[in-house]
Amino acid sequence: MKQRGYAYDEPWQAINDKAFRGPEAGPREIATAVADVACKKVTNVVGVWYTVDAAYQRQMLASIGKQRLEMIGKRKRGQLAAAERVLVGKDS
């Protein structure tokens, strides 16, 4: 980003810039977004994030085990079903 005239030190700073919190994107915000995407493409930031995140997830899944993961999923589906019943007024 510095090569393009921006002072962001980290890959997520442009998207979280408080100057761009308005209801519509202006020319400065659009130009910043274009530069941000171009930088992310050149440096493969998204590819690196994806690769590292996927590796962490595989590691976590291996340590948890299939049986425990299925139990967690079943519990989560039960929680979601209960929440849906409450939200649609069928919790009786």
Residue frames as a rotation matrix with the C-alpha (Angstrom) as fourth column:
MET 1
0.570 0.821 0.000 0.00
0.821 -0.570 0.000 0.00
0.000 0.000 -1.000 0.00
LYS 2
0.285 -0.531 -0.798 2.91
0.258 -0.759 0.597 2.36
-0.923 -0.376 -0.080 0.71
GLN 3
-0.727 -0.588 0.355 3.99
0.463 -0.039 0.886 2.08
-0.507 0.808 0.300 -2.93
ARG 4
-0.288 0.727 0.623 0.52
0.835 -0.128 0.535 3.28
0.469 0.674 -0.570 -3.90
GLY 5
-0.570 -0.060 0.820 0.58
-0.062 -0.991 -0.116 6.24
0.820 -0.117 0.561 -1.51
TYR 6
0.570 0.814 0.110 -1.26
-0.243 0.039 0.969 4.78
0.785 -0.579 0.220 1.50
ALA 7
-0.362 -0.730 0.580 -0.06
-0.736 -0.158 -0.658 4.56
0.572 -0.665 -0.480 5.10
TYR 8
0.749 0.617 0.241 -1.61
-0.645 0.599 0.475 1.25
0.149 -0.511 0.847 6.15
ASP 9
-0.279 -0.924 0.262 0.77
-0.960 0.278 -0.041 -1.10
-0.035 -0.263 -0.964 7.95
GLU 10
-0.701 0.111 0.704 -1.44
-0.139 0.948 -0.288 -4.20
-0.699 -0.300 -0.649 8.08
PRO 11
-0.961 0.246 0.129 -3.61
0.204 0.308 0.929 -5.92
0.189 0.919 -0.346 5.41
TRP 12
-0.197 0.960 -0.197 -6.89
0.957 0.232 0.173 -5.37
0.211 -0.155 -0.965 7.28
GLN 13
-0.534 -0.063 -0.843 -6.42
0.543 -0.790 -0.284 -1.67
-0.648 -0.610 0.456 8.07
ALA 14
-0.981 0.171 -0.086 -7.77
-0.179 -0.652 0.737 -0.21
0.070 0.738 0.671 4.83
ILE 15
-0.429 0.875 -0.226 -11.06
0.302 0.375 0.877 -2.08
0.851 0.307 -0.425 5.09
ASN 16
0.142 0.453 -0.880 -11.43
0.975 0.089 0.203 -0.99
0.170 -0.887 -0.429 8.73
ASP 17
-0.836 -0.501 0.224 -10.53
0.479 -0.865 -0.148 2.67
0.268 -0.017 0.963 8.14
LYS 18
-0.310 0.735 -0.603 -12.94
0.726 -0.227 -0.650 4.81
-0.614 -0.639 -0.463 10.18
ALA 19
-0.670 0.013 -0.742 -12.93
-0.333 -0.899 0.285 7.42
-0.663 0.438 0.607 7.41
PHE 20
-0.819 0.317 -0.479 -14.98
-0.414 0.254 0.874 5.02
0.399 0.914 -0.076 5.27
ARG 21
-0.862 0.498 -0.093 -17.94
0.427 0.615 -0.663 4.41
-0.273 -0.612 -0.742 7.56
GLY 22
-0.613 0.649 -0.451 -20.43
-0.623 -0.748 -0.230 6.54
-0.486 0.140 0.863 5.65
PRO 23
0.234 0.840 0.489 -23.52
-0.223 0.536 -0.815 5.21
-0.946 0.082 0.313 3.91
GLU 24
0.987 0.078 0.142 -21.94
0.122 0.224 -0.967 5.46
-0.107 0.971 0.212 0.44
ALA 25
0.173 -0.979 0.103 -18.43
0.771 0.200 0.605 4.98
-0.613 -0.025 0.789 -0.91
GLY 26
0.808 0.007 -0.590 -16.85
-0.238 -0.911 -0.337 8.15
-0.540 0.412 -0.734 -2.28
PRO 27
0.820 -0.501 -0.278 -13.99
-0.280 0.073 -0.957 8.45
0.500 0.862 -0.081 -4.78
ARG 28
-0.068 -0.890 0.451 -11.30
-0.936 -0.100 -0.339 8.26
0.347 -0.445 -0.826 -2.08
GLU 29
0.081 0.172 0.982 -12.76
-0.676 0.734 -0.073 5.11
-0.733 -0.657 0.176 -0.57
ILE 30
0.950 0.293 0.104 -13.12
-0.107 0.624 -0.774 3.46
-0.292 0.724 0.625 -3.99
ALA 31
0.532 -0.827 -0.183 -9.52
-0.535 -0.161 -0.830 4.34
0.657 0.539 -0.528 -4.91
THR 32
-0.210 -0.585 0.783 -8.32
-0.974 0.194 -0.116 2.94
-0.084 -0.787 -0.611 -1.59
ALA 33
0.444 0.465 0.766 -10.30
-0.419 0.863 -0.281 -0.27
-0.792 -0.197 0.578 -2.11
VAL 34
0.965 -0.126 -0.228 -8.89
-0.179 0.314 -0.932 -0.71
0.189 0.941 0.281 -5.63
ALA 35
0.113 -0.987 0.111 -5.34
-0.763 -0.158 -0.627 -0.23
0.637 -0.014 -0.771 -4.32
ASP 36
-0.070 -0.069 0.995 -6.01
-0.894 0.446 -0.032 -2.59
-0.442 -0.892 -0.093 -1.41
VAL 37
0.800 0.427 0.420 -7.25
-0.200 0.851 -0.485 -5.37
-0.565 0.304 0.767 -3.69
ALA 38
0.775 -0.572 -0.269 -4.31
-0.308 0.029 -0.951 -4.87
0.552 0.820 -0.154 -6.06
CYS 39
-0.130 -0.852 0.507 -1.85
-0.933 -0.067 -0.353 -5.14
0.335 -0.519 -0.787 -3.18
LYS 40
0.151 0.264 0.953 -3.55
-0.688 0.720 -0.091 -8.22
-0.710 -0.642 0.290 -1.82
LYS 41
0.983 0.179 -0.034 -3.35
-0.141 0.624 -0.769 -9.86
-0.116 0.761 0.639 -5.25
VAL 42
0.456 -0.880 -0.133 0.35
-0.523 -0.144 -0.840 -9.07
0.721 0.452 -0.525 -5.68
THR 43
-0.424 -0.664 0.617 1.28
-0.872 0.114 -0.476 -10.33
0.246 -0.739 -0.627 -2.20
ASN 44
-0.290 0.417 -0.861 -1.21
-0.074 0.888 0.455 -13.24
0.954 0.195 -0.227 -2.23
VAL 45
-0.760 0.007 0.650 -2.46
-0.630 -0.257 -0.733 -12.24
0.161 -0.966 0.200 1.21
VAL 46
0.252 0.948 0.194 -5.81
-0.964 0.263 -0.031 -14.02
-0.080 -0.179 0.981 0.82
GLY 47
0.499 -0.131 -0.856 -4.12
-0.324 0.888 -0.325 -17.20
0.803 0.440 0.401 -0.40
VAL 48
-0.620 -0.776 -0.114 -1.75
-0.102 0.223 -0.969 -17.19
0.778 -0.590 -0.217 2.56
TRP 49
-0.510 0.514 0.689 -4.59
-0.857 -0.242 -0.454 -16.49
-0.067 -0.823 0.564 5.01
TYR 50
0.533 0.783 -0.320 -6.64
-0.815 0.577 0.056 -19.31
0.228 0.231 0.946 3.52
THR 51
0.185 -0.553 -0.813 -3.76
-0.134 0.805 -0.578 -21.78
0.974 0.216 0.074 3.60
VAL 52
-0.824 -0.528 0.204 -2.84
-0.230 -0.017 -0.973 -21.02
0.517 -0.849 -0.108 7.20
ASP 53
-0.280 0.809 0.517 -6.46
-0.950 -0.155 -0.272 -21.00
-0.140 -0.567 0.812 8.38
ALA 54
0.590 0.498 -0.635 -7.18
-0.638 0.770 0.011 -24.32
0.495 0.398 0.772 6.64
ALA 55
-0.240 -0.764 -0.599 -4.07
-0.026 0.622 -0.783 -25.86
0.970 -0.172 -0.169 8.22
TYR 56
-0.838 -0.002 0.545 -5.19
-0.531 -0.226 -0.817 -24.70
0.125 -0.974 0.188 11.68
GLN 57
0.158 0.981 0.116 -8.66
-0.986 0.164 -0.044 -26.14
-0.062 -0.107 0.992 11.07
ARG 58
0.431 -0.060 -0.900 -7.26
-0.341 0.913 -0.225 -29.50
0.835 0.404 0.373 9.91
GLN 59
-0.655 -0.745 -0.131 -5.03
-0.083 0.243 -0.967 -29.60
0.751 -0.622 -0.220 12.98
MET 60
-0.596 0.515 0.616 -7.96
-0.796 -0.276 -0.539 -28.81
-0.108 -0.812 0.574 15.26
LEU 61
0.457 0.818 -0.349 -10.17
-0.860 0.507 0.064 -31.43
0.229 0.271 0.935 13.62
ALA 62
0.077 -0.520 -0.851 -7.46
-0.126 0.841 -0.526 -34.05
0.989 0.148 -0.001 13.96
SER 63
-0.875 -0.461 0.150 -7.03
-0.179 0.019 -0.984 -33.29
0.450 -0.887 -0.099 17.66
ILE 64
-0.321 0.843 0.432 -10.78
-0.931 -0.198 -0.306 -33.31
-0.172 -0.501 0.848 18.36
GLY 65
-0.922 -0.012 0.387 -11.59
0.034 0.993 0.112 -36.52
-0.386 0.116 -0.915 16.53
LYS 66
-0.789 0.611 -0.063 -14.53
-0.100 -0.026 0.995 -37.43
0.606 0.792 0.081 14.32
GLN 67
-0.244 0.740 -0.626 -16.80
0.815 0.506 0.281 -38.73
0.525 -0.442 -0.727 17.09
ARG 68
-0.348 0.063 -0.935 -16.44
0.731 -0.607 -0.313 -35.62
-0.588 -0.792 0.165 19.25
LEU 69
-0.956 -0.029 -0.292 -16.89
-0.149 -0.808 0.570 -33.36
-0.253 0.588 0.768 16.23
GLU 70
-0.599 0.791 -0.123 -20.12
0.220 0.310 0.925 -35.15
0.770 0.527 -0.359 15.29
MET 71
-0.119 0.534 -0.837 -21.37
0.989 0.135 -0.055 -34.74
0.083 -0.835 -0.544 18.89
ILE 72
-0.644 -0.168 -0.746 -20.57
0.322 -0.945 -0.065 -31.00
-0.694 -0.282 0.663 18.80
GLY 73
-0.951 0.295 -0.087 -22.41
-0.195 -0.359 0.913 -30.69
0.238 0.885 0.399 15.47
LYS 74
-0.347 0.860 -0.374 -25.46
0.635 0.509 0.581 -32.53
0.690 -0.036 -0.723 16.84
ARG 75
-0.200 0.218 -0.955 -25.54
0.895 -0.356 -0.268 -30.27
-0.398 -0.909 -0.124 19.90
LYS 76
-0.854 -0.177 -0.489 -25.20
0.011 -0.946 0.323 -27.16
-0.520 0.270 0.810 17.71
ARG 77
-0.784 0.620 -0.014 -28.06
0.031 0.062 0.998 -28.29
0.619 0.782 -0.068 15.45
GLY 78
-0.139 0.727 -0.672 -30.21
0.929 0.331 0.166 -28.82
0.343 -0.602 -0.722 18.55
GLN 79
-0.427 -0.102 -0.899 -29.41
0.584 -0.790 -0.188 -25.31
-0.691 -0.605 0.397 19.78
LEU 80
-0.974 0.045 -0.221 -30.26
-0.195 -0.663 0.723 -23.81
-0.114 0.747 0.655 16.41
ALA 81
-0.530 0.832 -0.165 -33.54
0.406 0.419 0.812 -25.74
0.745 0.363 -0.560 16.24
ALA 82
-0.091 0.468 -0.879 -34.50
0.988 -0.068 -0.139 -24.53
-0.125 -0.881 -0.456 19.74
ALA 83
-0.685 -0.218 -0.695 -33.64
0.216 -0.972 0.093 -20.94
-0.696 -0.086 0.713 18.82
GLU 84
-0.932 0.362 -0.012 -35.73
-0.095 -0.214 0.972 -21.19
0.349 0.907 0.234 15.67
ARG 85
-0.258 0.875 -0.409 -38.71
0.808 0.428 0.406 -22.51
0.531 -0.226 -0.817 17.64
VAL 86
-0.185 0.135 -0.973 -38.45
0.783 -0.578 -0.229 -19.55
-0.594 -0.805 0.002 20.03
LEU 87
-0.858 -0.243 -0.452 -38.10
-0.019 -0.866 0.500 -17.04
-0.513 0.438 0.738 17.21
VAL 88
-0.777 0.619 -0.111 -41.17
-0.145 -0.005 0.989 -18.31
0.612 0.785 0.094 15.35
GLY 89
-0.374 0.645 0.666 -43.17
-0.917 -0.362 -0.165 -18.60
0.135 -0.673 0.727 18.57
LYS 90
0.451 0.534 -0.715 -43.44
-0.461 0.826 0.325 -22.40
0.764 0.183 0.619 18.70
ASP 91
-0.673 -0.717 -0.179 -41.70
-0.142 0.362 -0.921 -22.92
0.726 -0.595 -0.346 22.03
SER 92
0.027 0.751 0.660 -44.47
-0.952 -0.183 0.246 -24.51
0.306 -0.635 0.710 24.07
